[in-house]
Amino acid sequence: MKTEVRLQIKQKFVQELKKGYPLIQKEAIVNIRDLKEEGALVRLVDERNQFVGKGYYGQQNKGYGWILTKQEKEHIDEHFFMKKLKKALDARKQLFEDTETTAFRVFNGEGDGIGGFTIDHYDGYYVISWYSKGIYTFKEEIIRAFTKVVTYKGIYEKKRFDTKGQYVEDDDFVMGERGEFPLIVKENGVNFAVYLNDGAMVGVFLDQRDVRRTIRDKYADGKNVLNTFSYTGAFSVFAAVGGATKTTSVDLANRSLSKTTEQFTINGIDAKAQSIIVEDVFHYFKYAVKKQLQFDMVILDPPSFARSKKHTFSAGKDYKDLLKEAITITETNGVIVASTNCSSFGMSKFKGFIDTAFREMGGKYTLLEEFSLPEDFKTTSEFKEGNYLKVVFVKKLK
């Protein structure tokens, strides 16, 4: 049996938690020293000892744990997890039936009622990502519950709770049959090669599905496209499938060359006809300006924080300057796809970066459309930080 710790919450945080805010923040806890073992169940009370909620203690970059229920008598056990998992799977029924898309999220942490872990589906295989030692202590109950409500080929896991939330290197295989890698999955009819056993990343970020489809269906045809921070080239592949005359993918990681080549190849696209460059994006911008290169579309999807030998990039601080670099090499009437997964600011502040960048460059623009997370990345209105993705299609005018 798990121990239960009584946690007293400071009065100024109580209302927010009662309204449905699920994160237990460090600064909200009066008796923080009573928290010893991650995974302990916690019973939250206000200063008058009135019940606020029940959850668990698990440290991750966002806080000290998550509230799981407002029902004082509800047990956090296998049945509880099964109920939440089944509800999440039922909500994705349409995606399971879509033969053109075989990779998507089936459980999105606090958006589906349990903060601290996510589950992604890859053509019958599942990857569970654990974000704290606390939630990992529930692994057996969660996996038992999950296997009762889903049919699976195999289950893998990613432990993302090393110091600073880094990935814990491991074999990652949990149960079922081991996959043959690369595993070829589909997204809106386009192929992706994924590796479920090869480090923290599998080869594609599933949260950009709507954006990739939009690039392919509405913007790529006949265009010369630059994809920066390109990772395995997913945006480039969708642009090429959509009729782009040429794509240029730039990423600092050495693996991006072979990985991007592979993604083109499995879609029947000649990778040699595309440009795949292993280089610091900031350095490439300088080169592009010097050579007076111009692109019809520039895709900017940097990590929230990145460090290379010469640059440290933080989205909250440096995105505006990154946009200015992009504006310089974008054709008049060209499109910049500005994207960030930084959760520390919202869409209006992000649009402010865009406005300031164009103003400082003496240019004009119009906003074409915007995206946040797709429907399978379920979020809750009480926890705005959970809806971290912000993507804006910006047309550069004269």
C-alpha positions as CSV (number, residue, x, y, z in Angstrom):
1,M,0.0,0.0,0.0
2,K,1.2,3.5,-0.8
3,T,1.6,6.0,2.0
4,E,-0.7,9.0,2.0
5,V,0.7,12.4,3.0
6,R,-1.5,15.2,4.2
7,L,-0.4,18.4,2.3
8,Q,-1.5,21.7,3.5
9,I,-2.0,24.3,0.7
10,K,-1.5,28.0,1.1
11,Q,-4.8,29.9,1.0
12,K,-4.0,31.9,-2.1
13,F,-3.6,28.7,-4.2
14,V,-6.7,26.9,-2.9
15,Q,-9.4,28.5,-5.2
16,E,-7.4,27.8,-8.4
17,L,-6.9,24.2,-7.4
18,K,-10.6,23.8,-6.6
19,K,-11.5,25.2,-10.0
20,G,-9.5,22.4,-11.7
21,Y,-5.9,23.6,-11.9
22,P,-4.2,20.1,-11.7
23,L,-0.5,21.0,-10.9
24,I,0.7,21.0,-7.4
25,Q,3.3,23.8,-7.3
26,K,6.2,23.9,-4.9
27,E,5.3,27.3,-3.7
28,A,1.7,26.3,-2.8
29,I,2.8,23.7,-0.2
30,V,3.0,24.7,3.5
31,N,4.5,21.5,4.9
32,I,6.9,20.6,2.0
33,R,9.3,18.8,4.3
34,D,6.7,16.0,4.8
35,L,7.2,15.0,1.2
36,K,9.8,12.2,1.3
37,E,9.2,9.4,-1.3
38,E,8.2,10.3,-4.8
39,G,5.0,8.3,-5.7
40,A,3.4,8.9,-2.3
41,L,-0.3,9.7,-2.5
42,V,-1.1,13.2,-1.3
43,R,-4.3,14.5,0.3
44,L,-4.5,18.2,-0.2
45,V,-6.3,20.3,2.4
46,D,-6.7,24.1,3.0
47,E,-5.7,25.9,6.1
48,R,-9.0,24.9,7.8
49,N,-8.3,21.3,7.0
50,Q,-11.0,21.2,4.3
51,F,-10.4,18.6,1.5
52,V,-9.1,20.1,-1.8
53,G,-8.1,17.1,-3.8
54,K,-6.1,13.9,-4.0
55,G,-3.0,13.2,-6.2
56,Y,0.6,12.1,-6.0
57,Y,4.0,13.5,-5.3
58,G,6.3,13.5,-8.4
59,Q,8.8,16.2,-9.2
60,Q,9.1,17.3,-12.8
61,N,10.1,20.6,-14.3
62,K,6.5,21.8,-13.9
63,G,6.0,21.2,-10.2
64,Y,5.7,18.7,-7.3
65,G,2.9,16.5,-8.5
66,W,-0.6,16.3,-9.9
67,I,-4.1,16.3,-8.5
68,L,-5.9,13.2,-9.9
69,T,-9.3,13.5,-8.3
70,K,-11.6,15.8,-6.4
71,Q,-13.6,12.9,-4.9
72,E,-12.4,12.3,-1.4
73,K,-13.4,8.6,-1.4
74,E,-12.0,7.8,-4.8
75,H,-9.1,5.3,-4.8
76,I,-6.1,5.8,-7.0
77,D,-5.7,2.2,-8.2
78,E,-5.7,0.0,-11.3
79,H,-9.5,0.6,-11.7
80,F,-8.9,4.4,-11.6
81,F,-6.2,4.2,-14.3
82,M,-8.3,1.8,-16.4
83,K,-11.3,4.2,-16.4
84,K,-9.1,7.2,-17.5
85,L,-7.3,5.2,-20.2
86,K,-10.5,3.7,-21.6
87,K,-12.1,7.2,-21.9
88,A,-9.0,8.5,-23.6
89,L,-8.9,5.6,-26.1
90,D,-12.6,6.0,-26.9
91,A,-12.1,9.7,-27.6
92,R,-9.5,8.7,-30.3
93,K,-11.8,6.1,-32.0
94,Q,-11.8,8.1,-35.2
95,L,-8.0,8.1,-35.4
96,F,-7.8,4.3,-34.8
97,E,-10.2,3.9,-37.8
98,D,-8.1,6.2,-40.1
99,T,-6.0,4.0,-42.4
100,E,-4.1,7.1,-43.7
101,T,-2.8,8.0,-40.2
102,T,-1.3,5.3,-38.0
103,A,0.8,7.5,-35.6
104,F,-0.9,9.7,-33.0
105,R,-1.3,10.3,-29.2
106,V,-3.7,8.2,-27.2
107,F,-3.1,9.7,-23.7
108,N,-2.0,13.3,-23.1
109,G,-1.2,13.6,-19.4
110,E,-3.2,16.1,-17.5
111,G,-5.4,16.7,-20.5
112,D,-6.7,13.2,-20.1
113,G,-6.9,13.4,-16.3
114,I,-3.5,12.1,-15.1
115,G,-0.5,14.4,-15.3
116,G,3.0,13.0,-15.6
117,F,2.9,10.6,-18.5
118,T,1.8,10.3,-22.1
119,I,1.1,7.4,-24.5
120,D,1.7,7.5,-28.3
121,H,0.5,4.9,-30.8
122,Y,2.7,3.8,-33.8
123,D,0.8,1.2,-35.9
124,G,-0.1,-1.1,-33.1
125,Y,3.0,-0.3,-30.9
126,Y,2.7,2.0,-28.0
127,V,5.3,4.3,-26.3
128,I,4.7,5.4,-22.7
129,S,6.8,8.5,-21.7
130,W,7.2,8.9,-17.9
131,Y,8.0,12.4,-16.7
132,S,8.7,11.8,-13.0
133,K,9.9,9.1,-10.6
134,G,6.6,9.7,-8.9
135,I,4.4,8.5,-11.7
136,Y,6.8,5.8,-12.6
137,T,6.0,4.1,-9.2
138,F,2.5,3.5,-10.6
139,K,4.0,1.7,-13.7
140,E,2.7,-1.7,-12.9
141,E,-0.9,-0.6,-12.3
142,I,-0.9,1.7,-15.3
143,I,0.4,-1.0,-17.7
144,R,-1.9,-3.7,-16.3
145,A,-4.9,-1.3,-16.8
146,F,-3.7,-0.3,-20.3
147,T,-3.3,-3.9,-21.5
148,K,-6.9,-4.6,-20.4
149,V,-8.4,-1.9,-22.6
150,V,-6.2,-2.0,-25.7
151,T,-4.8,-4.7,-28.1
152,Y,-1.2,-4.1,-28.9
153,K,1.8,-5.6,-30.8
154,G,4.4,-4.2,-28.3
155,I,4.9,-1.6,-25.6
156,Y,8.0,0.6,-25.2
157,E,8.7,3.3,-22.6
158,K,10.8,6.5,-22.3
159,K,11.9,7.5,-18.8
160,R,12.2,11.3,-19.0
161,F,13.0,12.0,-15.3
162,D,16.8,12.1,-15.0
163,T,18.2,15.3,-13.5
164,K,16.8,18.3,-15.4
165,G,14.1,16.1,-16.9
166,Q,16.5,14.4,-19.3
167,Y,15.9,11.0,-20.8
168,V,17.2,7.9,-18.9
169,E,19.2,5.7,-21.4
170,D,17.7,2.2,-21.4
171,D,16.5,-0.7,-23.6
172,D,13.0,0.9,-23.6
173,F,11.2,-2.4,-24.5
174,V,8.5,-3.3,-21.9
175,M,6.3,-6.2,-23.3
176,G,4.7,-7.8,-26.3
177,E,6.8,-8.3,-29.4
178,R,9.8,-6.3,-30.2
179,G,9.4,-4.1,-33.3
180,E,11.4,-4.3,-36.5
181,F,13.0,-0.9,-37.0
182,P,12.6,1.3,-38.8
183,L,8.9,0.9,-38.3
184,I,7.0,2.6,-41.1
185,V,4.0,4.6,-40.0
186,K,1.6,6.9,-41.8
187,E,0.5,10.4,-41.3
188,N,-2.2,11.7,-43.7
189,G,-0.9,9.2,-46.2
190,V,2.8,10.2,-45.9
191,N,5.3,7.7,-44.6
192,F,7.5,8.1,-41.6
193,A,10.3,5.8,-40.4
194,V,10.3,5.6,-36.6
195,Y,12.6,3.9,-34.1
196,L,11.0,3.2,-30.8
197,N,14.2,1.8,-29.2
198,D,16.7,4.5,-30.2
199,G,17.1,7.1,-27.5
200,A,14.6,9.8,-26.3
201,M,13.2,10.7,-29.7
202,V,11.5,8.3,-32.2
203,G,11.9,10.3,-35.3
204,V,8.8,12.5,-35.6
205,F,7.0,15.0,-33.5
206,L,3.3,14.0,-33.6
207,D,2.0,17.4,-32.4
208,Q,2.7,19.1,-35.8
209,R,0.3,16.8,-37.8
210,D,-2.2,19.6,-38.8
211,V,0.6,22.0,-39.7
212,R,2.4,19.5,-41.9
213,R,-0.9,18.7,-43.7
214,T,-1.6,22.4,-44.3
215,I,1.9,23.0,-45.7
216,R,1.4,20.1,-48.1
217,D,-2.2,20.9,-49.2
218,K,-2.2,24.7,-49.3
219,Y,1.3,26.2,-49.4
220,A,4.0,24.0,-50.9
221,D,3.1,23.7,-54.6
222,G,5.8,25.2,-56.8
223,K,7.6,26.8,-53.9
224,N,11.3,26.8,-52.8
225,V,11.1,25.9,-49.1
226,L,13.7,26.3,-46.3
227,N,13.1,24.1,-43.2
228,T,15.3,25.2,-40.3
229,F,15.9,23.1,-37.1
230,S,14.7,20.3,-39.4
231,Y,15.4,17.3,-37.2
232,T,14.4,14.3,-39.5
233,G,13.0,16.6,-42.2
234,A,9.2,15.9,-41.7
235,F,8.2,19.4,-42.8
236,S,10.5,19.0,-45.9
237,V,8.9,15.7,-46.8
238,F,5.4,17.1,-46.6
239,A,6.5,20.1,-48.7
240,A,8.0,17.9,-51.3
241,V,4.9,15.7,-51.5
242,G,2.9,18.9,-51.9
243,G,4.8,19.8,-55.0
244,A,7.6,22.1,-53.7
245,T,10.2,22.7,-56.4
246,K,13.0,22.3,-53.9
247,T,13.4,21.9,-50.2
248,T,16.5,22.8,-48.1
249,S,16.7,21.2,-44.6
250,V,19.1,22.6,-42.1
251,D,20.0,21.1,-38.7
252,L,23.1,21.0,-36.5
253,A,22.8,17.3,-35.6
254,N,24.9,14.9,-37.6
255,R,22.1,12.3,-37.6
256,S,19.8,14.7,-39.5
257,L,21.4,13.9,-42.8
258,S,20.8,10.1,-42.8
259,K,17.5,10.5,-41.0
260,T,16.1,13.1,-43.5
261,T,17.5,11.1,-46.5
262,E,15.6,8.0,-45.1
263,Q,12.3,10.0,-44.8
264,F,12.5,11.2,-48.4
265,T,13.4,7.7,-49.7
266,I,10.5,5.8,-48.0
267,N,8.2,8.3,-49.7
268,G,9.7,7.7,-53.2
269,I,11.4,11.2,-53.3
270,D,14.9,11.5,-54.6
271,A,16.8,12.9,-51.6
272,K,19.7,14.0,-53.9
273,A,17.3,16.4,-55.6
274,Q,16.8,18.1,-52.2
275,S,19.3,20.0,-50.1
276,I,20.1,18.5,-46.6
277,I,22.6,20.6,-44.7
278,V,24.3,19.8,-41.4
279,E,25.1,23.2,-39.9
280,D,24.2,25.6,-37.2
281,V,21.0,27.4,-38.4
282,F,22.3,30.8,-37.3
283,H,25.4,30.3,-39.3
284,Y,23.3,29.2,-42.3
285,F,21.2,32.4,-42.1
286,K,24.4,34.5,-42.4
287,Y,25.5,32.4,-45.4
288,A,22.1,32.8,-47.1
289,V,22.2,36.5,-46.7
290,K,25.7,36.7,-48.0
291,K,24.7,34.6,-51.1
292,Q,21.5,36.6,-51.4
293,L,19.4,33.4,-51.2
294,Q,15.6,33.9,-51.1
295,F,12.9,31.4,-50.3
296,D,9.2,31.3,-50.9
297,M,8.6,29.6,-47.6
298,V,10.7,29.5,-44.4
299,I,9.8,27.1,-41.6
300,L,11.0,28.1,-38.1
301,D,10.5,25.4,-35.5
302,P,13.4,25.8,-33.0
303,P,13.5,23.9,-29.7
304,S,12.5,26.1,-26.7
305,F,16.2,26.1,-25.7
306,A,19.2,25.2,-27.7
307,R,22.9,25.5,-27.3
308,S,25.6,25.3,-30.0
309,K,29.3,26.3,-29.8
310,K,28.6,29.9,-30.8
311,H,24.9,30.3,-29.8
312,T,22.5,29.9,-26.9
313,F,18.9,30.2,-28.0
314,S,16.0,30.7,-25.7
315,A,12.5,31.0,-27.3
316,G,11.2,33.6,-24.8
317,K,14.2,35.8,-25.3
318,D,15.5,35.2,-28.8
319,Y,12.6,34.2,-31.1
320,K,12.1,37.8,-32.3
321,D,15.7,38.0,-33.6
322,L,15.3,34.6,-35.2
323,L,12.3,35.9,-37.1
324,K,14.2,38.9,-38.3
325,E,16.8,36.6,-39.8
326,A,14.0,34.7,-41.6
327,I,12.3,37.8,-42.9
328,T,15.6,38.8,-44.6
329,I,15.7,35.7,-46.7
330,T,11.9,35.4,-47.4
331,E,10.6,36.5,-50.8
332,T,8.0,39.3,-51.0
333,N,4.6,37.5,-50.7
334,G,6.5,34.5,-49.3
335,V,5.3,32.7,-46.1
336,I,7.1,32.2,-42.8
337,V,5.8,29.3,-40.7
338,A,6.6,30.5,-37.2
339,S,6.4,27.8,-34.6
340,T,7.3,27.3,-30.9
341,N,6.6,24.7,-28.3
342,C,7.7,27.0,-25.4
343,S,5.0,26.9,-22.7
344,S,6.2,29.9,-20.8
345,F,4.2,32.4,-23.0
346,G,0.9,32.4,-24.9
347,M,-0.2,33.0,-28.5
348,S,-0.7,36.8,-28.0
349,K,2.8,37.3,-26.8
350,F,4.1,35.1,-29.7
351,K,2.2,37.3,-32.2
352,G,3.8,40.2,-30.4
353,F,7.3,38.8,-31.3
354,I,6.2,38.6,-35.0
355,D,4.8,42.1,-35.0
356,T,8.0,43.5,-33.3
357,A,10.3,41.7,-35.7
358,F,8.5,43.0,-38.8
359,R,8.4,46.5,-37.3
360,E,12.1,46.5,-36.6
361,M,12.8,45.3,-40.1
362,G,10.5,48.1,-41.5
363,G,8.4,45.4,-43.2
364,K,4.7,44.6,-43.5
365,Y,2.9,41.3,-43.0
366,T,-0.4,39.6,-42.7
367,L,-1.3,36.6,-40.5
368,L,-2.8,33.8,-42.7
369,E,-3.7,31.2,-40.1
370,E,-2.7,29.8,-36.8
371,F,-2.6,26.4,-35.0
372,S,-2.2,25.0,-31.6
373,L,-2.2,21.3,-30.6
374,P,-4.2,18.7,-32.6
375,E,-7.3,17.1,-31.1
376,D,-5.4,13.9,-29.9
377,F,-3.1,16.2,-27.7
378,K,-6.1,16.9,-25.4
379,T,-5.7,19.8,-23.1
380,T,-7.7,21.3,-20.3
381,S,-8.8,25.0,-20.1
382,E,-7.8,25.1,-16.4
383,F,-4.2,24.3,-17.3
384,K,-3.3,26.7,-20.1
385,E,0.5,25.8,-20.1
386,G,-0.5,22.3,-21.3
387,N,-1.5,23.8,-24.7
388,Y,2.1,24.7,-25.4
389,L,2.2,24.6,-29.3
390,K,1.8,27.9,-31.2
391,V,2.2,28.0,-35.0
392,V,1.4,31.1,-37.2
393,F,1.6,31.2,-41.0
394,V,2.8,34.7,-41.8
395,K,2.8,36.3,-45.3
396,K,5.6,38.8,-45.9
397,L,4.3,41.8,-47.8
398,K,6.3,44.5,-49.5
